[in-house]
Amino acid sequence: METTLIFNANIVNEGKIFYGSILITGGIITEISHQTLSGNYHHTIDAEGKYLFPGLIDDQVHFREPGLTHKADIYSESRAAVAGGITSYMEMPNTVPNALTQELLEAKYTIASESSLANYSFFMGASNNNLEEVLKTDPRRVCGVKIFMGSSTGNMLVDNHASLEAIFSKCRMLIATHCEDEAIIRSNMQIYREKYGEDVPVSCHPMIRSAEACYKSSSLAVELAKKHNTRLHILHISTAKEIGLFDNTKPLASKRITAEACIHHLWFTDADYKEKGNFIKWNPAVKTEADRDAVLRAVLDNHIDVIATDHAPHTLEEKAQTYFKAPSGGPLVQHSLVTLLELHKQGKISLEQIAEKTAHAVATCFRIEKRGYIRKDYHADLVLVDLNAPWKVDQKNIYYKCGWSPFQGFTFSSKVTHTFVNGKLVYNEGRFDESVRGERLLFDI
């Protein structure tokens, strides 16, 4: 079997940083040592001065395939993901057609098996009327069920209370929710449309998709989960008000209700709409500095369990439209780890906490089999970073199919240099091994 030795690395894993070596044999971590291992290996990488992290696991991406491939596709976005140190992802069901049947869900797995450079899983979609299909989902081979409790694409807004009760009471696998109250949003839209017509400034976005809308929907989801003892994971928390819904007194493995924060809500604030405009128009909205800082504190004190991207690309032409026409979402997978490393440089988060929230905790929360940690007998999903390698985001080094980034023009001080997926060096200093294909994630049930 093929062997690879990574030596002289600063290994970031399970709350510690230590100097050592990792031996990979046939895609599996077979040795972790505080010394340089001796022997003959097929490949060796001297990681002197660099930091070795477990590969990031992004539990919320939109890779747009099938049906929206003018924006992105599984190949292009998984390629960008591995360039950013993400070795596994979980993709959302609001593609075209929506993944609302087992056949449509499995069709996405087939596409990924043929084209994804990273490991993958796909959420089963819920609607007001597909409970029978939802309950057929195999928890061993599918990461979870996604409910849009707020605006969404196609037939995916679940706004019927009886449907929500049925899903929460009968579904035994993890349910992930997008929580924004649709009635509040529609009311706010009408207020701002009456004031501005169709030319609503994007700076009004956090008032339209307000903290109140987020809290009302999130609190309903928590109420339903507690009532039915459901495994609930609330995505992209964006407000200080929501944090009180979550418990930080239990070990993550025993929590029934968990939460996610996203890169954009940890970095941008409403002050950035003036410069970035629709490029930072997300749902839920980027809100105040106080909200941003509260979300980061909640990540650090374990009210919020994981960090993800909600990577959701659109074309420049789509983003150039007026407020109501410009879609929400933006590309982030290539720049998520380096953004967190920037926050580390600012003294806001430790390297150990980055590994915890982007890999360890995701694996624990979703019960992913043998990934998310640097452990013997685990899959060798690994990323090397240089903390002292400044580079500027520009058109030439953006890998997203949409061709833009909300970080365009920003100079990061750290760089991803190598990414391994199942022991294969898929990304190496700007070069890709296009022959690598990721594997379907499996879950301990």
NUVEX-569485 format. One record per residue (C-alpha): residue number from 1; y, x, z. Coordinates in steps of 0.2 Angstrom, whole numbers. Each point is the difference from the previous one (the first is absolute). Example, Ala and Ser with C-alpha at 12.3 -4.5 7.8 and 13.67 -1.06 7.14 Angstrom:
<atoms>
+-----+-------+-------+-------+
|  nr |    py |    px |    pz |
+-----+-------+-------+-------+
|   1 |   -22 |    62 |    39 |
|   2 |    17 |     6 |    -3 |
+-----+-------+-------+-------+
</atoms>
This chain:
<atoms>
+-----+-------+-------+-------+
|  nr |    py |    px |    pz |
+-----+-------+-------+-------+
|   1 |     0 |     0 |     0 |
|   2 |    18 |     5 |    -4 |
|   3 |     9 |     9 |    15 |
|   4 |    18 |     2 |     4 |
|   5 |     8 |    10 |    14 |
|   6 |    17 |    -4 |     6 |
|   7 |     6 |    14 |    12 |
|   8 |    15 |     6 |    10 |
|   9 |     6 |   -18 |     1 |
|  10 |     9 |    -9 |    14 |
|  11 |   -11 |   -15 |     2 |
|  12 |     8 |   -16 |     6 |
|  13 |   -13 |   -11 |     7 |
|  14 |    -3 |   -12 |    15 |
|  15 |    16 |     4 |    10 |
|  16 |    -2 |    19 |    -2 |
|  17 |     6 |    14 |   -12 |
|  18 |   -12 |    15 |    -1 |
|  19 |    -2 |    15 |   -11 |
|  20 |   -16 |     1 |    -9 |
|  21 |   -11 |    -4 |   -15 |
|  22 |    -9 |   -15 |    -8 |
|  23 |   -16 |     2 |   -10 |
|  24 |    -4 |   -14 |   -13 |
|  25 |   -17 |    -2 |    -7 |
|  26 |    -4 |   -13 |   -13 |
|  27 |    16 |   -10 |     4 |
|  28 |    -4 |     0 |    19 |
|  29 |     8 |    10 |    14 |
|  30 |   -14 |    11 |     6 |
|  31 |     9 |    12 |    12 |
|  32 |    16 |     1 |    10 |
|  33 |     4 |    16 |     7 |
|  34 |    14 |     9 |    10 |
|  35 |    -4 |    16 |   -10 |
|  36 |    -2 |     4 |   -18 |
|  37 |   -18 |    -3 |    -6 |
|  38 |   -10 |    13 |    -9 |
|  39 |   -11 |    -3 |   -15 |
|  40 |     0 |    -3 |   -18 |
|  41 |     9 |   -16 |    -6 |
|  42 |     3 |    -7 |   -17 |
|  43 |    19 |    -2 |     4 |
|  44 |    11 |     7 |    13 |
|  45 |    18 |    -5 |     5 |
|  46 |    11 |    11 |    11 |
|  47 |    11 |   -13 |     9 |
|  48 |    10 |    13 |    10 |
|  49 |    16 |    -8 |     6 |
|  50 |    -5 |   -17 |    -6 |
|  51 |    -6 |   -16 |    10 |
|  52 |   -16 |    -9 |    -3 |
|  53 |     0 |   -19 |     3 |
|  54 |   -13 |   -13 |    -3 |
|  55 |     4 |    -9 |   -16 |
|  56 |    12 |   -15 |     2 |
|  57 |    -8 |   -17 |    -1 |
|  58 |    13 |   -12 |    -6 |
|  59 |    -5 |   -18 |     5 |
|  60 |    13 |    -9 |   -11 |
|  61 |     3 |     4 |   -18 |
|  62 |     3 |   -10 |   -16 |
|  63 |    -6 |     9 |   -15 |
|  64 |     3 |   -14 |   -12 |
|  65 |   -17 |     0 |    -9 |
|  66 |    -5 |   -12 |    -8 |
|  67 |    14 |    -9 |    -9 |
|  68 |    15 |     9 |     5 |
|  69 |    -4 |    17 |    -7 |
|  70 |    18 |     2 |    -8 |
|  71 |     5 |     4 |    18 |
|  72 |   -15 |    11 |     6 |
|  73 |   -19 |     1 |    -1 |
|  74 |   -14 |     6 |    11 |
|  75 |    -1 |    17 |    -9 |
|  76 |    19 |     4 |     0 |
|  77 |     3 |    -5 |    18 |
|  78 |   -16 |     8 |     7 |
|  79 |     6 |    16 |    -9 |
|  80 |    17 |    -2 |     9 |
|  81 |    -9 |    -4 |    16 |
|  82 |   -10 |    16 |     1 |
|  83 |    15 |    10 |    -5 |
|  84 |     8 |    -7 |    16 |
|  85 |   -16 |     4 |    11 |
|  86 |    -7 |   -18 |     0 |
|  87 |   -19 |     1 |    -3 |
|  88 |    -4 |   -18 |     3 |
|  89 |     9 |   -16 |    -3 |
|  90 |    -2 |   -19 |     3 |
|  91 |     7 |   -10 |   -14 |
|  92 |     7 |   -18 |     0 |
|  93 |    -6 |   -15 |    -9 |
|  94 |    16 |    -7 |    -8 |
|  95 |    -4 |     8 |   -17 |
|  96 |    -2 |   -11 |   -16 |
|  97 |   -11 |   -10 |     2 |
|  98 |     1 |     0 |    19 |
|  99 |   -16 |     6 |     8 |
| 100 |    -5 |   -17 |     7 |
| 101 |   -19 |     0 |    -5 |
| 102 |   -14 |    13 |     3 |
| 103 |    -1 |     3 |   -18 |
| 104 |    18 |     4 |    -2 |
| 105 |     0 |    11 |    15 |
| 106 |   -15 |    10 |    -6 |
| 107 |     8 |     2 |   -17 |
| 108 |    13 |    11 |     9 |
| 109 |   -13 |    10 |     8 |
| 110 |    -8 |     4 |   -17 |
| 111 |    17 |     5 |    -7 |
| 112 |     3 |    12 |    15 |
| 113 |   -18 |     7 |    -2 |
| 114 |     5 |     6 |   -18 |
| 115 |    18 |     5 |     3 |
| 116 |     5 |     4 |    18 |
| 117 |     3 |    17 |     6 |
| 118 |     0 |    -5 |    18 |
| 119 |   -12 |   -11 |    11 |
| 120 |     3 |   -18 |    -1 |
| 121 |    -2 |   -17 |     7 |
| 122 |     7 |   -17 |    -5 |
| 123 |     5 |   -15 |    11 |
| 124 |    -7 |   -17 |    -4 |
| 125 |    14 |   -12 |    -3 |
| 126 |     2 |   -17 |    10 |
| 127 |     9 |   -15 |    -7 |
| 128 |     2 |   -18 |     6 |
| 129 |   -17 |    -5 |    -8 |
| 130 |   -12 |    14 |    -2 |
| 131 |    -8 |     1 |    18 |
| 132 |   -18 |    -1 |    -7 |
| 133 |     4 |    16 |   -11 |
| 134 |     8 |     9 |    15 |
| 135 |   -15 |    -3 |    11 |
| 136 |   -12 |     8 |   -13 |
| 137 |     9 |    17 |     2 |
| 138 |   -11 |    14 |     6 |
| 139 |     8 |     9 |    15 |
| 140 |   -10 |    15 |    -3 |
| 141 |     7 |     3 |   -17 |
| 142 |    17 |    -8 |     0 |
| 143 |    15 |     6 |    12 |
| 144 |     6 |   -18 |     4 |
| 145 |     8 |   -16 |    -5 |
| 146 |    18 |    -1 |    -5 |
| 147 |    11 |   -15 |     5 |
| 148 |    18 |    -2 |    -7 |
| 149 |     9 |   -10 |    14 |
| 150 |    16 |     1 |   -10 |
| 151 |     5 |     2 |   -18 |
| 152 |   -13 |     7 |   -12 |
| 153 |    -7 |     1 |   -17 |
| 154 |    -8 |   -15 |    -9 |
| 155 |   -12 |   -11 |    11 |
| 156 |     1 |    12 |    15 |
| 157 |    12 |    -8 |    12 |
| 158 |   -10 |    -8 |    14 |
| 159 |    12 |   -12 |     7 |
| 160 |   -12 |   -14 |     5 |
| 161 |    -3 |     0 |    18 |
| 162 |   -17 |    -8 |    -1 |
| 163 |    -5 |    14 |   -13 |
| 164 |     7 |    14 |    13 |
| 165 |   -10 |    -8 |    14 |
| 166 |   -16 |     0 |   -11 |
| 167 |     2 |    18 |    -5 |
| 168 |     4 |     6 |    17 |
| 169 |   -14 |    -9 |     9 |
| 170 |   -14 |     3 |   -13 |
| 171 |     3 |    17 |    -7 |
| 172 |    -8 |    14 |    10 |
| 173 |     7 |    15 |    -8 |
| 174 |    17 |     8 |     1 |
| 175 |    14 |   -11 |    -6 |
| 176 |    16 |     9 |    -6 |
| 177 |    16 |   -10 |    -1 |
| 178 |    17 |     1 |    -9 |
| 179 |    11 |   -10 |    13 |
| 180 |    16 |    -8 |    -5 |
| 181 |     4 |   -18 |     2 |
| 182 |     3 |    -8 |   -17 |
| 183 |    10 |   -15 |     6 |
| 184 |    13 |    11 |     9 |
| 185 |     1 |    12 |   -16 |
| 186 |     3 |   -15 |   -11 |
| 187 |    14 |    -7 |    11 |
| 188 |     8 |    17 |     1 |
| 189 |    -1 |     2 |   -19 |
| 190 |     9 |   -16 |    -3 |
| 191 |    14 |     5 |    12 |
| 192 |     3 |    16 |    -9 |
| 193 |    -2 |    -8 |   -17 |
| 194 |    14 |   -12 |     4 |
| 195 |    11 |    14 |     6 |
| 196 |    -3 |    13 |   -15 |
| 197 |    -9 |   -10 |   -13 |
| 198 |   -13 |    11 |    -9 |
| 199 |     9 |    16 |     4 |
| 200 |    -5 |     2 |    18 |
| 201 |     2 |    18 |     6 |
| 202 |   -16 |     8 |     4 |
| 203 |     7 |     5 |    17 |
| 204 |    -2 |   -19 |     5 |
| 205 |   -19 |     2 |    -2 |
| 206 |    -3 |     4 |    18 |
| 207 |     9 |   -16 |     5 |
| 208 |    -9 |   -11 |   -13 |
| 209 |   -17 |     7 |     5 |
| 210 |     6 |     1 |    18 |
| 211 |    -8 |     6 |    16 |
| 212 |    -1 |   -18 |     5 |
| 213 |   -11 |    -3 |   -15 |
| 214 |   -11 |    15 |     4 |
| 215 |    -2 |    -5 |    19 |
| 216 |    -4 |   -18 |    -3 |
| 217 |   -14 |     4 |   -12 |
| 218 |    -7 |    15 |    10 |
| 219 |     0 |   -10 |    16 |
| 220 |   -10 |   -14 |    -9 |
| 221 |   -13 |    13 |    -6 |
| 222 |    -2 |     7 |    17 |
| 223 |    -1 |   -17 |     8 |
| 224 |   -14 |    -5 |   -13 |
| 225 |    -9 |    17 |     3 |
| 226 |     0 |    -3 |    19 |
| 227 |    -6 |   -18 |    -1 |
| 228 |   -15 |     5 |   -11 |
| 229 |    -3 |    18 |     5 |
| 230 |     3 |     6 |   -17 |
| 231 |     2 |    18 |    -5 |
| 232 |    18 |     0 |    -6 |
| 233 |    10 |    14 |    -8 |
| 234 |    18 |    -4 |    -3 |
| 235 |     8 |    11 |   -14 |
| 236 |    17 |     8 |    -2 |
| 237 |     8 |    -4 |    16 |
| 238 |    19 |     1 |    -3 |
| 239 |     9 |    -7 |    15 |
| 240 |     2 |     5 |    19 |
| 241 |    -3 |   -18 |     4 |
| 242 |   -18 |     0 |    -6 |
| 243 |    -5 |    15 |    10 |
| 244 |    -3 |   -10 |    16 |
| 245 |   -14 |   -10 |    -9 |
| 246 |   -11 |    15 |     2 |
| 247 |    -9 |     9 |    14 |
| 248 |    -1 |    18 |     3 |
| 249 |   -10 |     0 |    16 |
| 250 |   -17 |    -1 |    -9 |
| 251 |    -9 |    14 |    -9 |
| 252 |     1 |    -3 |   -19 |
| 253 |   -18 |    -3 |    -2 |
| 254 |     0 |   -15 |    11 |
| 255 |    15 |    -8 |    -6 |
| 256 |    -2 |   -17 |   -10 |
| 257 |    19 |     0 |    -5 |
| 258 |     7 |    15 |    -9 |
| 259 |    16 |     4 |   -10 |
| 260 |     6 |    12 |   -13 |
| 261 |    17 |     8 |    -4 |
| 262 |     5 |     6 |   -17 |
| 263 |     9 |    16 |    -6 |
| 264 |    16 |    -9 |    -6 |
| 265 |     2 |    -9 |    16 |
| 266 |    -1 |    16 |     9 |
| 267 |    13 |     9 |   -11 |
| 268 |    12 |   -12 |    -8 |
| 269 |    13 |   -12 |     8 |
| 270 |    11 |   -14 |    -6 |
| 271 |    14 |    14 |    -2 |
| 272 |   -10 |     7 |   -15 |
| 273 |     1 |   -16 |   -11 |
| 274 |    18 |     6 |    -5 |
| 275 |    -8 |    15 |    -9 |
| 276 |   -18 |    -5 |    -4 |
| 277 |     3 |   -18 |    -4 |
| 278 |   -16 |    -9 |    -7 |
| 279 |   -10 |    17 |     2 |
| 280 |    -2 |    -4 |    18 |
| 281 |    -2 |   -19 |    -2 |
| 282 |   -17 |    -3 |     9 |
| 283 |    -8 |   -15 |     8 |
| 284 |     2 |     0 |    15 |
| 285 |    18 |     7 |    -2 |
| 286 |     6 |    17 |     6 |
| 287 |    11 |    -5 |    15 |
| 288 |    11 |     8 |    13 |
| 289 |     0 |    17 |     7 |
| 290 |    -5 |    -8 |    17 |
| 291 |   -15 |    -8 |    -8 |
| 292 |    -5 |    16 |    -9 |
| 293 |     1 |    10 |    16 |
| 294 |    -9 |   -13 |    10 |
| 295 |   -14 |    -1 |   -13 |
| 296 |    -2 |    19 |     2 |
| 297 |    -1 |    -1 |    19 |
| 298 |   -13 |   -13 |    -2 |
| 299 |   -10 |    11 |   -11 |
| 300 |     1 |    14 |    13 |
| 301 |    -4 |   -10 |    15 |
| 302 |   -15 |    -9 |    -9 |
| 303 |     7 |   -18 |    -1 |
| 304 |    -1 |     4 |   -19 |
| 305 |   -17 |     8 |    -4 |
| 306 |     1 |     7 |   -18 |
| 307 |    13 |     6 |   -13 |
| 308 |    -2 |    -5 |   -19 |
| 309 |    11 |    -1 |   -15 |
| 310 |    -1 |   -18 |    -8 |
| 311 |     1 |    10 |   -16 |
| 312 |     6 |   -14 |   -12 |
| 313 |     7 |     7 |   -17 |
| 314 |    11 |    -9 |   -12 |
| 315 |     8 |     6 |   -16 |
| 316 |    18 |     6 |    -1 |
| 317 |     4 |   -15 |   -11 |
| 318 |    -7 |   -12 |    13 |
| 319 |    10 |     8 |    14 |
| 320 |    16 |     0 |   -10 |
| 321 |     1 |   -19 |     0 |
| 322 |    11 |   -10 |    12 |
| 323 |    -5 |    -4 |    18 |
| 324 |   -11 |   -15 |    -3 |
| 325 |    -9 |     7 |   -15 |
| 326 |    -3 |    18 |     5 |
| 327 |   -17 |     0 |     8 |
| 328 |    -3 |     8 |    18 |
| 329 |   -10 |    15 |     2 |
| 330 |     0 |    19 |    -4 |
| 331 |   -11 |    15 |    -3 |
| 332 |    -4 |    11 |    15 |
| 333 |   -17 |     7 |     0 |
| 334 |     5 |    17 |    -6 |
| 335 |    14 |     2 |    13 |
| 336 |    -7 |    -7 |    15 |
| 337 |    -7 |    15 |     9 |
| 338 |    15 |    11 |    -4 |
| 339 |    11 |   -13 |     7 |
| 340 |    -9 |     0 |    16 |
| 341 |     1 |    19 |     0 |
| 342 |    18 |    -2 |    -2 |
| 343 |     1 |   -11 |    15 |
| 344 |   -10 |    13 |     9 |
| 345 |    13 |    13 |    -4 |
| 346 |    13 |   -11 |     7 |
| 347 |   -10 |     0 |    17 |
| 348 |    -5 |   -19 |    -2 |
| 349 |   -19 |     1 |    -2 |
| 350 |   -13 |    14 |     4 |
| 351 |   -12 |     6 |   -13 |
| 352 |   -14 |    -6 |    11 |
| 353 |     7 |   -17 |     0 |
| 354 |     2 |     0 |   -19 |
| 355 |   -19 |     4 |    -1 |
| 356 |    -3 |   -14 |    12 |
| 357 |    10 |   -14 |    -8 |
| 358 |    -4 |     4 |   -18 |
| 359 |   -19 |     4 |     1 |
| 360 |    -9 |    -1 |    17 |
| 361 |     7 |   -17 |     5 |
| 362 |    -2 |    -7 |   -17 |
| 363 |   -18 |     5 |     0 |
| 364 |    -2 |    -7 |    18 |
| 365 |     9 |   -17 |    -4 |
| 366 |   -10 |    -4 |   -16 |
| 367 |   -16 |     8 |     7 |
| 368 |    -1 |    12 |   -15 |
| 369 |   -17 |     9 |    -1 |
| 370 |     2 |    19 |     2 |
| 371 |    18 |     2 |    -6 |
| 372 |    17 |     3 |     8 |
| 373 |    -5 |    14 |    11 |
| 374 |    -4 |    19 |    -2 |
| 375 |   -17 |    -1 |     7 |
| 376 |   -17 |     8 |    -4 |
| 377 |   -10 |   -12 |   -11 |
| 378 |    15 |    -9 |    -6 |
| 379 |     6 |    -2 |   -18 |
| 380 |    11 |    15 |    -4 |
| 381 |    16 |   -10 |    -4 |
| 382 |    13 |    13 |     5 |
| 383 |    18 |     5 |    -4 |
| 384 |     9 |    17 |     1 |
| 385 |    19 |     0 |     3 |
| 386 |    13 |    14 |     0 |
| 387 |    14 |    -4 |    12 |
| 388 |    12 |    12 |    -7 |
| 389 |     0 |    -4 |   -19 |
| 390 |    16 |    -9 |    -5 |
| 391 |    -1 |   -10 |   -16 |
| 392 |    12 |   -13 |    -7 |
| 393 |    -7 |   -17 |    -7 |
| 394 |     5 |    -2 |   -18 |
| 395 |    -6 |    -8 |   -16 |
| 396 |   -11 |    15 |    -4 |
| 397 |   -11 |    -1 |    16 |
| 398 |    -2 |   -18 |     2 |
| 399 |   -18 |    -6 |    -4 |
| 400 |     2 |   -19 |     2 |
| 401 |    -2 |    -9 |   -16 |
| 402 |    17 |    -9 |     3 |
| 403 |     8 |    17 |    -1 |
| 404 |    12 |    -2 |    15 |
| 405 |     1 |     2 |    19 |
| 406 |    11 |    -6 |    13 |
| 407 |     1 |    18 |     6 |
| 408 |     6 |     7 |   -17 |
| 409 |    13 |    14 |     3 |
| 410 |    -6 |     3 |    18 |
| 411 |    -6 |    17 |     4 |
| 412 |   -16 |     0 |    12 |
| 413 |    -3 |    16 |    10 |
| 414 |   -19 |    -2 |     0 |
| 415 |   -13 |    -1 |   -15 |
| 416 |   -18 |    -6 |    -2 |
| 417 |    -9 |    15 |    -8 |
| 418 |   -18 |    -5 |    -1 |
| 419 |    -9 |   -17 |     2 |
| 420 |   -19 |    -1 |     1 |
| 421 |    -9 |   -17 |    -3 |
| 422 |   -19 |     1 |     6 |
| 423 |     1 |    19 |     0 |
| 424 |     7 |     1 |   -18 |
| 425 |    17 |     8 |    -3 |
| 426 |     8 |   -14 |    -9 |
| 427 |    18 |     7 |     2 |
| 428 |     5 |    18 |     0 |
| 429 |    19 |     5 |    -1 |
| 430 |     5 |   -12 |   -13 |
| 431 |   -17 |     0 |   -10 |
| 432 |   -12 |   -14 |     0 |
| 433 |   -19 |     0 |    -2 |
| 434 |    -1 |   -15 |   -11 |
| 435 |   -19 |     0 |     1 |
| 436 |     0 |    -5 |    19 |
| 437 |    -4 |   -18 |     4 |
| 438 |     2 |    -8 |    17 |
| 439 |   -13 |   -10 |     9 |
| 440 |    -1 |   -18 |     7 |
| 441 |     4 |     0 |    18 |
| 442 |   -13 |    -7 |    12 |
| 443 |     3 |    -8 |    17 |
| 444 |   -10 |     0 |    16 |
| 445 |    -4 |   -18 |     5 |
+-----+-------+-------+-------+
</atoms>
